[in-house]
């Protein structure tokens, strides 16, 4: 997964799973990660392919016998794509599982919803995660 997450580039997105292992006392050190693109008809085309502006990730883990879910959204600024193919304008936000569902059309089971116990701010007032220490596990 390192190549897909580009964790060697020291971005938050690629370090989410490692941050979980470092910051949370997990039961049996196990987690499940679900991730994918947020596909939209209006996604920009580049060399015949559409490039998503957003990606999502949901991490499920057990802590103190309780299933916990944390959802994240990565957005990228593709305005400079045609000029430089520079994809360095990434921003990662912690979001609710329901927001991932709204953006993707996916539907997660009741246990995943029940495991998402954070109350998060609305997207208009949300601040990107700058460091893994800002994640609410």
Secondary structure, 3 states (H helix, E strand, C coil): CHHHHCHHHCCHHHHHHHHHHHHCCCCCCCEEEEEEEECCCCCEEECCEEECCEEEEEEEEEECCEEEEEEEEEEECCCCHHHHCCCCCEEEEEECHHHHHHHHCCCCCHHHHHHCCCCCCCHHHCCCCCCHHHCCC
